[in-house]
């Protein structure tokens, strides 16, 4: 999953979820204070952020994360959000108190494809990012070339060159990892 992060801070190397609320964007969500586990918000590459984000946070960053590390709350086979809500007695003290359950279920973040912002992705762990700059191709541009994401995706298992071909086997992945460790 290719993501774009907007920030008021130039030259970040990694996002820090504990800094949630420090940009000034969305401060109305912090009336209850910060959640126990923060989040850094991204938008899927090729989608536009909210106007308030784009106008306040001029610095763009990109990153990639494997799809299976991010759960769609509206299509979660583990039903993470609802189980956490039930465990909390039907309501959360803070609207983001389900973050621990997301992490406990092995995910690094989440989005909700049925929400008003289906393109927004919250990552709950620090994430390395690459600085793109101050809107290099204009405010509305959110698509970047493969070269911007290559450093994040270089260690991911590769699929066959044919779009309909089979994915790499577990044995190929293990062999690649072993070869890298031994070299």
C-alpha positions as CSV (number, residue, x, y, z in Angstrom):
1,X,0.0,0.0,0.0
2,X,1.6,3.3,-1.1
3,X,0.9,6.2,1.1
4,X,1.4,9.9,1.3
5,X,1.8,11.8,4.6
6,X,1.4,15.6,4.9
7,X,3.3,17.4,7.7
8,X,4.1,20.8,9.0
9,X,7.6,19.5,9.7
10,X,10.3,19.4,7.0
11,X,12.9,16.7,6.7
12,X,11.3,13.9,8.7
13,X,13.0,10.5,8.3
14,X,10.3,8.6,10.3
15,X,6.8,9.3,11.5
16,X,6.1,9.2,15.2
17,X,2.5,8.3,16.2
18,X,3.0,9.8,19.7
19,X,3.0,13.2,18.0
20,X,-0.6,12.9,17.2
21,X,-2.4,16.2,17.3
22,X,0.8,18.4,17.2
23,X,0.2,19.6,13.6
24,X,-2.8,21.6,14.6
25,X,-5.0,19.8,12.0
26,X,-8.0,18.1,13.5
27,X,-7.5,19.5,17.0
28,X,-11.2,19.1,17.7
29,X,-10.5,15.4,17.9
30,X,-8.1,16.0,20.8
31,X,-10.6,17.5,23.2
32,X,-10.5,14.2,25.2
33,X,-6.7,14.4,25.2
34,X,-4.3,12.2,23.3
35,X,-5.2,8.5,22.9
36,X,-3.1,6.0,24.8
37,X,-1.6,4.8,21.5
38,X,-1.3,7.5,18.9
39,X,-1.5,7.4,15.1
40,X,0.1,9.0,12.1
41,X,-2.3,9.7,9.3
42,X,-1.6,9.0,5.6
43,X,-3.6,9.1,2.4
44,X,-3.4,6.4,-0.2
45,X,-1.2,7.4,-3.2
46,X,-3.4,8.9,-6.0
47,X,-6.1,10.3,-3.6
48,X,-6.5,13.8,-2.4
49,X,-6.3,14.7,1.3
50,X,-8.8,16.9,3.0
51,X,-8.4,20.6,2.2
52,X,-7.6,21.5,5.8
53,X,-4.7,19.0,5.7
54,X,-3.3,20.2,2.4
55,X,-3.5,23.8,3.3
56,X,-1.9,23.5,6.8
57,X,0.7,20.8,6.1
58,X,2.9,21.7,3.1
59,X,5.5,19.0,3.3
60,X,4.8,15.7,1.6
61,X,6.3,12.4,2.4
62,X,5.8,8.9,0.9
63,X,6.1,5.4,2.2
64,X,4.9,1.9,1.5
65,X,3.6,-0.8,3.8
66,X,2.4,-4.3,2.9
67,X,-1.3,-4.5,2.5
68,X,-1.6,-7.3,5.1
69,X,-0.2,-5.0,7.8
70,X,-3.2,-2.6,7.5
71,X,-6.7,-3.7,8.3
72,X,-9.9,-2.4,6.8
73,X,-12.2,-2.0,9.8
74,X,-15.3,-2.5,7.6
75,X,-14.0,-5.8,6.3
76,X,-11.9,-7.2,9.2
77,X,-12.1,-11.0,9.6
78,X,-10.9,-10.6,13.2
79,X,-13.7,-8.0,13.9
80,X,-11.0,-6.0,15.9
81,X,-12.9,-2.8,16.4
82,X,-16.2,-4.4,17.6
83,X,-14.5,-6.8,19.9
84,X,-12.5,-4.0,21.5
85,X,-15.7,-2.0,21.8
86,X,-17.5,-4.9,23.5
87,X,-14.5,-5.4,25.9
88,X,-14.7,-1.8,26.8
89,X,-18.4,-2.1,27.8
90,X,-19.9,-0.6,24.7
91,X,-18.0,2.7,24.6
92,X,-14.4,4.0,24.6
93,X,-13.3,6.8,26.9
94,X,-11.3,8.1,24.0
95,X,-12.6,7.5,20.4
96,X,-9.2,5.9,19.5
97,X,-8.9,3.5,22.4
98,X,-9.1,0.6,20.1
99,X,-5.6,1.1,18.8
100,X,-4.1,-1.4,21.2
101,X,-6.5,-4.1,19.8
102,X,-5.3,-3.3,16.3
103,X,-1.7,-3.9,17.3
104,X,-2.5,-7.0,19.4
105,X,-4.1,-8.5,16.3
106,X,-0.8,-8.1,14.4
107,X,-1.7,-5.1,12.3
108,X,0.4,-1.9,12.0
109,X,-2.6,0.3,11.1
110,X,-6.1,0.6,9.8
111,X,-8.5,2.4,7.4
112,X,-12.2,2.1,6.9
113,X,-13.4,1.7,3.3
114,X,-16.9,2.5,4.3
115,X,-16.1,5.8,6.2
116,X,-16.3,9.3,4.8
117,X,-12.6,9.2,4.3
118,X,-11.9,5.7,2.8
119,X,-8.5,6.9,1.5
120,X,-7.2,7.9,5.0
121,X,-4.9,5.3,6.6
122,X,-3.8,5.5,10.3
123,X,-0.4,3.9,11.1
124,X,0.2,3.1,14.8
125,X,3.9,2.4,14.6
126,X,6.8,4.6,13.5
127,X,7.1,4.4,9.8
128,X,10.2,5.4,7.7
129,X,9.3,8.1,5.1
130,X,10.9,9.8,2.1
131,X,10.7,13.5,1.8
132,X,9.1,14.7,-1.4
133,X,9.2,18.4,-0.6
134,X,6.7,21.2,-0.8
135,X,4.2,20.0,-3.3
136,X,6.6,19.4,-6.1
137,X,3.9,18.9,-8.7
138,X,1.2,21.1,-7.2
139,X,-1.4,20.7,-4.5
140,X,-3.6,18.4,-6.4
141,X,-0.9,15.9,-7.3
142,X,-0.7,12.9,-5.1
143,X,0.7,10.3,-7.6
144,X,4.4,9.7,-7.7
145,X,6.6,7.3,-9.7
146,X,7.8,3.9,-8.6
147,X,11.2,5.4,-7.8
148,X,9.8,7.2,-4.7
149,X,8.6,3.9,-3.2
150,X,11.4,1.5,-4.3
151,X,13.4,1.9,-1.1
152,X,10.5,0.8,1.0
153,X,9.5,-2.1,-1.2
154,X,12.9,-3.5,-2.1
155,X,12.8,-6.4,0.5
156,X,9.2,-7.4,-0.2
157,X,8.6,-10.7,-1.9
158,X,8.3,-10.2,-5.7
159,X,5.6,-11.8,-7.8
160,X,6.2,-13.3,-11.2
161,X,6.7,-10.9,-14.1
162,X,3.4,-12.0,-15.7
163,X,0.4,-10.2,-14.1
164,X,-1.5,-13.5,-14.1
165,X,1.4,-15.6,-13.0
166,X,1.8,-17.2,-9.6
167,X,3.3,-15.4,-6.6
168,X,6.7,-16.4,-5.3
169,X,6.7,-19.5,-3.2
170,X,7.5,-19.6,0.5
171,X,10.7,-21.6,-0.4
172,X,11.8,-18.8,-2.7
173,X,11.3,-16.2,0.0
174,X,13.2,-18.2,2.6
175,X,16.1,-18.8,0.1
176,X,16.2,-15.1,-0.6
177,X,16.4,-14.2,3.1
178,X,19.0,-16.8,3.8
179,X,21.1,-15.7,0.8
180,X,21.0,-12.1,2.1
181,X,21.9,-13.1,5.6
182,X,24.9,-15.2,4.4
183,X,26.2,-12.5,2.0
